[in-house]
């Protein structure tokens, strides 16, 4: 009688080796993925900021009143002369303190706003809609 055992399944050592390899790969990939997610969120906020600034400029022009815009830390706030003020908080963008007046013609008295993002600094030209991109 030949007593041969067939090997069925995997051993505990093999399972542990596979789990260690998967854990090492996850520890290498997760920081990169996290940075990409944060960059994506910052980019989305940047686009929201640009949209807000264009809307504020259009509001100044449509109402025929100047708008005072203030950027400081992570906050963008604005008020139309004679009306209430509004504000937006950003989580991934930071500003140098600056006050900008957008005239009743929709033109800003400053050329741009500098925005600090997680890995870069970008400028938003305030009167860019007058130029061809």
C-alpha positions in Angstrom: 0.0 0.0 0.0 1.4 3.3 -1.1 0.5 6.1 1.5 1.0 9.3 -0.3 -0.7 12.5 0.9 -1.8 14.9 -1.6 -1.1 18.5 -0.8 -4.4 20.4 -0.7 -4.6 24.1 0.0 -1.8 26.4 1.2 0.2 26.5 4.4 0.0 29.2 7.0 3.5 30.3 6.1 2.6 30.8 2.5 -0.5 32.8 3.5 1.6 35.0 5.8 4.2 35.7 3.1 1.4 36.8 0.6 -0.2 39.0 3.3 3.2 40.7 4.0 3.8 41.3 0.3 0.3 42.8 -0.1 0.8 45.0 3.0 4.2 46.3 1.6 2.7 47.1 -1.7 -0.3 48.9 -0.1 2.1 51.0 2.1 4.0 52.1 -1.0 1.0 52.9 -3.1 -1.4 54.6 -0.6 0.7 57.8 0.0 0.9 58.4 -3.7 -2.8 57.8 -4.1 -3.6 60.1 -1.2 -1.5 62.9 -2.7 -3.3 62.5 -6.0 -6.6 62.7 -4.3 -5.6 65.9 -2.5 -4.3 67.5 -5.7 -7.6 66.7 -7.4 -9.6 68.3 -4.6 -7.3 71.4 -4.6 -7.8 71.6 -8.4 -11.6 71.4 -8.0 -11.5 74.2 -5.4 -9.3 76.3 -7.7 -11.8 76.0 -10.5 -14.6 76.9 -8.0 -12.6 80.0 -7.0 -12.1 81.1 -10.6 -15.9 80.6 -11.2 -16.7 82.6 -8.1 -14.4 85.5 -9.1 -16.0 85.6 -12.6 -19.4 85.6 -11.0 -18.4 88.4 -8.7 -17.1 90.5 -11.6 -20.4 89.8 -13.5 -22.4 90.9 -10.5 -20.5 94.2 -10.2 -21.1 94.9 -13.9 -24.8 93.8 -13.8 -25.7 95.8 -10.7 -23.5 98.8 -11.7 -21.9 98.9 -8.2 -18.4 98.2 -7.1 -17.7 95.0 -5.2 -15.0 94.7 -2.5 -13.3 91.3 -2.4 -11.1 90.1 0.4 -8.9 87.0 0.4 -7.2 86.0 3.6 -5.9 82.6 4.7 -8.5 80.1 3.4 -11.4 82.6 3.0 -12.8 84.5 0.1 -15.3 87.1 1.1 -17.0 89.9 -0.9 -19.7 92.5 -0.5 -21.6 94.6 -3.0 -21.9 98.2 -2.0 -25.2 98.7 -0.1 -26.0 94.9 0.0 -25.0 92.0 2.3 -21.7 90.3 2.1 -20.9 86.6 1.3 -18.0 84.3 2.0 -16.6 81.0 0.9 -14.1 78.9 2.9 -11.6 76.6 1.1 -10.0 73.6 2.6 -7.1 73.1 0.1 -6.3 76.7 -1.0 -4.6 79.5 0.9 -4.3 83.2 0.1 -2.0 86.0 1.0 -4.1 88.7 2.6 -5.4 91.1 -0.1 -8.3 93.4 -0.7 -9.5 93.9 -4.3 -12.1 96.3 -5.5 -14.0 95.3 -8.7 -15.4 98.4 -10.3 -18.9 98.8 -11.5 -17.5 98.0 -15.0 -16.4 94.5 -13.7 -12.7 95.4 -13.7 -10.4 94.6 -10.8 -7.9 97.1 -9.5 -5.3 94.3 -9.1 -3.9 92.2 -11.8 -4.1 88.8 -10.1 -4.6 86.8 -6.9 -1.9 84.4 -5.8 -3.2 81.1 -4.6 -1.2 78.6 -2.6 -2.1 75.0 -3.4 -0.7 71.8 -1.7 2.3 71.5 -4.0 2.4 74.6 -6.0 1.4 78.3 -6.2 -0.8 79.6 -9.0 -2.0 83.0 -10.0 -5.5 83.8 -11.2 -5.6 86.8 -13.5 -8.6 88.9 -12.5 -9.2 90.7 -15.8 -8.4 87.7 -18.0 -11.8 87.6 -19.7 -10.8 90.7 -21.6 -7.9 88.9 -23.3 -8.1 86.0 -25.8 -6.8 82.8 -24.3 
